[in-house]
């Protein structure tokens, strides 16, 4: 299980490749110029449309409802980059879940007598019963599955601003940084991919020297913390997904075994029926042959009687 989780978490982190080079400067520039960051437009430009929430926000208590946006530019932009990172993480998780669904579907698709998996038409047709599940129903199930787990993913960030934002804001104001290694150890389980306080060089700009730009450092720190917090949530979700899919697979296998048992019984009954039918056919043939013999004998008797009658008539004077 751990190796499988590592495989998918590596895939999750790959979705953040180039994050610092592509995004940190945009947030840094606004903060240095003391300008409001237009997160809504930024999301529309850089992310797919989220299944649950509109661009620029996650409306389940991630932000502190008591805070008036615009009153503290440091808090606003730190929270903006955290929200953006969460949404990007949501995209990565969605892709992983779609991959798992596809792999699970391919693994469990079995073609048996009387059952045809029709991928092109998006339906499973039982030839004996004529039952079909159309593509629209399958897509709806997929949508509900993804929506359910993405909502669980985002719910894990509830209270993020209340619990974490001041720590990063205060560090930035003091021209210092949060001790990310200790901070991660306090608020999440150990990451399966990266050591506490560390992030892959494909995600951070490994060529940039830390300490020269405290604003960039803090923005990347809160983004890193958010990525890892999201990874921790993703790991827990994947464990639930695997357990759920395994349970469904066991149930499906049990149903298939029961179906196979019924099919074997049906085949056995069908074989006996064929055997009885063959016996009946043979008896019918024997009956027909017997009837033909009887008819022939009756004709022979009739012919014999006629012959005797003719002989008797010829002997009379």
C-alpha positions, 0 to 999 in steps of 0.5 A: 500500500505504501509504495502505491501511495508513494506512486500517486503522491509523486504524481500529485507533486509533479502537478506543481512542477515549476511552481516557484518559477511560474507563480511566485514572482506574480504574488511577490510583485503585488506584495512589494507594490502593495497592490491587491492580487486579482486571484479570480482572474489568475485562477481563470488564466492558470487553472481548470474550472473547479468542480466545486468552488468559483475562482478566487475562493473556497467557500467552506471556511478556509478563509476567516469570515471575520477578516475584512479583505483589503485591511491587511495586504500581507495577509491577503496575498499570503492567503491568496497564494495558499488558496491558489495552491489548494486549487492547484492541488485539487486539480492534481487530486482530480487527475489522480482520482480519474486515473484510479477510476480508469485503472480500476475499471480496466482491472475489473472489466471482465468479458464472460459468456453472455456479457460484453463490455462495450467501451466505445458505446460506454455501455455494458450489455447483457445479451441474455437479459438485454440490460444496458447501463448508458454512458451518461449514467457512468459519467454521472457516477464518475462526477459524483465520485470526484465531487465527493472526494474533492469536497473531502479534500477541500474540507481539510483546509477549513480554518486554514486562515485562523490556524496558520496565516498569522504565523507566516504574516508575523514572520514576514513582518519581522523579516524572518521565516517560519521554521518550516520543518518544525511547523510541518511536524506540528501540524501534519504527518511525515510526508512520504516523499519529502523531508520536513521543510523540504520541497522538490527542486522541480517545484522550487527554484533550486538556483535561487539563494534563500534569504535574499528576498524574504517576501519570496521566501515566505510566499514559497514557505506558505505555498510549500506548507499548503502543498504538503498539508494537501499531500497529507490530506491526499494520502488519507483520501487515497487510503479511503478510496483504495479501501472503498474500491477494494470493498467494491471489488470484493463484492463484485467478485462475490457477485461474479462467483455467484453468477458463475455458480448459477451459470454452471447450474444452468449449464448443467440443467441445460445439458440434462435437458439436451440429453433428455431431448436427445432421448426423446428424439430417439424415442420419437424416431423409434416410434415412427419406425415402429408405426411404419413397420406396423403399417407395413404389416397391416398392408401385408395382412390386407394383401394376404387376405385379398390374395386368399380371397382371390384364390378361393374365388378361382377354385369355385366351379 
